[in-house]
């Protein structure tokens, strides 16, 4: 039972860290957009966020799936 609790705690920490990474990356992209830079840097997370912003009608990854991509990539 203790191992299961430890595993659940570790998974929660990984997900919290992934949410923090996503928040910091979004903040960075918002800052870049405010400075006139409309293109995110060419990392995978930047590409996912740019695609998510580009067209609200297109099928994009919802936030939980982006977090899943960060967490279990």
C-alpha positions as CSV (number, residue, x, y, z in Angstrom):
1,X,0.0,0.0,0.0
2,X,2.8,2.4,0.8
3,X,4.3,1.9,-2.7
4,X,1.0,2.8,-4.3
5,X,0.8,6.0,-2.2
6,X,4.4,6.8,-3.2
7,X,3.6,6.2,-6.9
8,X,0.5,8.4,-6.7
9,X,2.4,11.2,-5.0
10,X,5.1,11.0,-7.7
11,X,2.6,11.1,-10.5
12,X,0.9,14.2,-8.9
13,X,4.3,15.9,-8.6
14,X,5.0,15.2,-12.3
15,X,1.6,16.6,-13.3
16,X,2.1,19.7,-11.2
17,X,5.5,20.3,-12.8
18,X,4.0,19.8,-16.2
19,X,1.3,22.4,-15.5
20,X,4.0,24.8,-14.3
21,X,6.0,24.3,-17.4
22,X,2.9,24.9,-19.6
23,X,2.0,28.0,-17.6
24,X,5.6,29.4,-17.9
25,X,5.6,28.7,-21.6
26,X,2.3,30.4,-22.2
27,X,3.5,33.4,-20.2
28,X,6.6,33.5,-22.3
29,X,4.6,33.3,-25.6
30,X,2.2,36.1,-24.3
31,X,5.2,38.3,-23.6
32,X,6.7,37.6,-27.0
33,X,3.4,38.4,-28.6
34,X,3.2,41.6,-26.7
35,X,6.7,42.6,-28.1
36,X,5.5,41.9,-31.6
37,X,7.1,38.5,-32.0
38,X,4.2,36.5,-33.4
39,X,6.1,33.3,-33.9
40,X,6.9,31.0,-30.9
41,X,10.2,29.4,-30.7
42,X,10.5,26.2,-32.6
43,X,10.4,23.7,-29.7
44,X,7.6,21.1,-29.6
45,X,5.7,22.8,-26.9
46,X,5.8,26.1,-28.8
47,X,4.5,24.4,-31.9
48,X,1.6,22.8,-29.9
49,X,0.7,26.2,-28.3
50,X,0.9,28.0,-31.7
51,X,-1.4,25.5,-33.3
52,X,-3.8,25.8,-30.4
53,X,-3.9,29.6,-30.8
54,X,-4.0,29.7,-34.6
55,X,-7.6,28.5,-35.2
56,X,-10.2,27.9,-32.6
57,X,-12.4,26.0,-35.1
58,X,-9.8,23.4,-35.9
59,X,-9.3,20.3,-33.8
60,X,-6.5,21.1,-31.4
61,X,-5.2,19.4,-28.3
62,X,-7.0,20.4,-25.2
63,X,-4.9,21.5,-22.2
64,X,-5.1,18.1,-20.4
65,X,-3.7,16.4,-23.5
66,X,-0.9,18.9,-23.8
67,X,-0.1,18.3,-20.2
68,X,-0.1,14.6,-20.9
69,X,2.3,15.1,-23.8
70,X,4.7,16.9,-21.5
71,X,4.3,14.4,-18.7
72,X,4.6,11.2,-20.6
73,X,6.6,12.2,-23.7
